[in-house]
């Protein structure tokens, strides 16, 4: 066992100006919302007025978020352990809030389903592509870190978890919720929770972007590795959108598949554009990056 070094009683102290520590401060301030405080009474009334196809479309979206939030809650620990082993205290401090928030997101969607009286087996909405991502690719990438903490392994885990699952799939899901419900002026409780989730996830994606930028700065060859992995994952996002509407070009709420596809492709592009900025930067600049540069709300 390596000799332990205690950082907070050394001259180093805490790196209070570093990006991870600033994220930790934001999480303490803005991540304290309680899913149990949200009133779903109007959502229940709205739900009863939806037609069968509208209910199915929203239920599919909720069920995929519910399972996804459970998955990312379970799968985050190996990354936390890898970061802790490297002695990156401020990053681990933020990651404690990250895990707490993922657990709350899991609770939130279950409360929504309970309020709507949907207590059956919703795994019927987990399509083949969804299962490939959340049952196979995500846990495999994260569990790799239990035995392999190489820069490549950490980069793959963050690419799959932060850049793809959170930065592309979840962001597209939020877009779909707003497109369907906000324009119709219905289900305010669900949308209130989604608003909180978006803020939480902006910190999670921001951390993943920081982590990958740090890794790319330290190991420049990783940019091509991450870029290649995102290219491999992109078709899965496209297929997931197509499966979501079951071949329909227009959803039951009047939203077009083309709009959703365009949003997804934009998210894929934005993620890589931000990561590309790490090339040629000094490590000090990575740590000093402003939250807004990485999309933190």
N, C-alpha and C positions, 0 to 999 in steps of 0.2 A: 504494500500500500504506500502511495506517495505521501510524503510529509505534508500535512495540512498547513495552509497559510491563511490566516485570518486577515481579511482586507480592511474591515471597518475599524480596526484598532491600530492600523498602520498609518503611515504618512499619506497613503493613497486615499483612504476613506472611501466615500461613495462618489462615483462619477456623476454628479448631479446635473451637469449640463449635457450629458450624453442622451442620444435619442431614446434608447430603451428606458432610461430612468424618467424621461419626460413623458413617455407613454404610460409608465406606471403611475405617475401623478395624475394624468388624465383619466386613467381607469378608476382610480380612487374617487375622483370627483364626479365622473359622468356615468360610471358603470354600476351604480348602486340601485337602479330601478328594480322593482319587485314584481314579477309576473302575476303574483297572487293579488296585487292591487288593481289589476285591470278589470274593468266592468265589461262583460260580454253580453249583457241583457239585450242591447239593440242588435248585436250580431245574431242572436238566436231568432229574433223577429225577422231580420233580413233573410236569414237562412231559410226560414219557412216559406218565404215568398219567391225563392229562386226556383227555376224549372229544373228538371232532372239532369239535363246536360250541364247546366251551369254548376249545379252541386258537384257533379262528377269532376268537372275541370278544376274547381277550387279544392275539392277533397284530394285529388291526385297531387296537386301542388303542396298542400299541407302535409300529406303523408310522406312525400319525398323529403320535405324539410325536416319532418319529425325524425325520420330514420337517419337523415344526414347529420342532424345535430347530435343524435345519440352516437353515431359513428365517430364524429370528430372529437367528442368528449372522451370516448374510450381510447382513441388512437393518438392523442396528444402526448401522453406520458413519456414515450420513448424519446421524443424531441427534448422535452424538459430535462430528462436524465442526461442526454448527450451534452446539452448546454451547461448543466450543472457540473459535469465531469471536467469541462474545460475551465471551470472557475469563473465563468462570466456572470457575476453576481447580479448586476443590474438587469441583464436579460432574463435571468431566472426569476427575479422579483416581478418583472412584468408578466412572465408566463404563468405565475400563480394566479393573476387576475384573469388571464386568458382562459384558463381551465374553468375557473369559477363562472365566467360568463357563458362558456359553452354549456355548462350544466344548466344554467338558467334558461338558455334557449331551448334546451331539451324539455324542461319543465313547461315553458310557455306554450309550445305547440301542443303538448298533451292537455293543458288546461283548455285550449281552444277546442280540441276534439271532444273533451268531456262536456264542455258547455253546449256543444252542438248535438250531443247525444250519439256521437260516432265512436262506438267502443268495439267495433268488429275488427276483423283481420284486414288491415289496409295494405298488407304487403302485395296484394293483387295489383297495386299501382306501381310496383317496383319493376320497371321494364328490364329487358335484357341488358341494355346499355347502362342503365342505372346500377344494376347488380355488378356489371363489370367494373364500374368505377368504385362503388362504395363497399362491395363485398370482396373485391379482389385487389385492385390497383392501390387504393388508399391504405388498407391495412398492411399490405405487403411492403410498401415504401416506408411506412412508419415502423413496422416491426424489424425491418433491416437494421435500424439504429440500435437495437438491443445487442447486436454482435459486431456492428460496423459503424464506427463514429468518424469515418473518413470525411473529408470535405465533400467528396462526390456523393456520399450517402446522405449527408445533411442537406446538400443542395437538391437532391432528388426529392427528399421528404418535404422540403419547403415549397418546391415547385408544384408538387401534386396537391399538397394540403392548402397552402396559402395562395399561390398564384392561380391554380386551376379550380379547385373545389370552392374556395372562398371568393377569389377574385374574378372568376368567370361564371361558374355555375350558380353560386348563391346570388351574385349581383344580378344575373339574368332572372332568377326567381323573384327577387324584390321588384324588378321592373315589371314582371308579369302580374304580381299582386296589385301594384299601383295601377297598371293599365286596366285591370279588370274591375277593381273595387273602388278606387278613388274617383275615377271618372263617373261611376254609377252612384257615388255617395252612400255606399253601404259598408257594413261590418267595420265600424270605427274602432272597436277593441282590437281586432286582428291587426288593423293598420297601425294603431298606436304601438303595439308590440313590434311590428316590423320596423317602425321608425327607430325604436331603441336598438333592435338587432343591427340595423345598418350602421349606427354609430359605433357599436361594439366591434362589429366586423371591420370597420375602417381602421381601427387600431390593430386588429389581428393581421389584416392585409398589409398595413404599414410596417408592422414588425417583420413579416415575411419578406417584404421588399428590402427592408434594411438588412436582414440576415443574408439574403442573396447578394445584395450589393457588397456587403462586407466580404463574403466568400469570393466574389468575382474580383474584388480589389486585391485580396490576398492571393488568389489563385486564378489569374486571368483566363486560363483555358476553360474555366467553368461556364463562361458566358455561352460558348458554343454548345456545351453540354445541356445547359438549361434551355437554350433556344431550341435545340433539337427535341428535347423532351416535350416542350410545349407544342411543337409541330405535330408530334405523335398523338398528343392528347386532344388537339383541336377537333378532329373529326368526331370524337365522342360527344363533344358539346353540341355539334350540329345534329347528330343522330338523336340525342336526348330531346332537343327541341322538336324534332319531327315526330318522335314517339309521343310527346306531350299532347299534341293536337290530333293524333291518330289519323294522319293523312288530310285533315281539314286545313285549308289555307286561312280560314277565319275562325277564331275561337267563338265560344258561345256568348262571349261578352262583346264581340265585334272587333277583337284585336287581330291584326294580321300576323301570320307566321313570318312574313318577310321582315316586319319591324323587329320582331324578337331576334331573328337571325342577325340582322344588322347590328343590334345591340350587343349580341354575343361576340361577333367578330371585332367590334370596336374594343370590347374589354380585352380580348386576346392581344390586340395590337397595342393598347395602352400599357398593359403589363410589361411587354417586352421593351417598349420605348423607355419606360422608367428604369428598367434594369440596365439598359444600354448606357445610361448616364454614369454608371459606376466605372466604366472602362476609362482608365487614365486618371481617375481621381485618387487623391491621397486618403489614407485610412482616417486621418483626422477629419476630413471633409465628410466622410460617411457618417461619422458619429455626431457631427454638428448639423446634419441636415434638418431643415425645418419640417414640421409635421405636415403642413399644407402641401409641400412638394410631393409627399408620398400619399396624399389623398386622405389624411386623417381628419375626420369631422370633429 
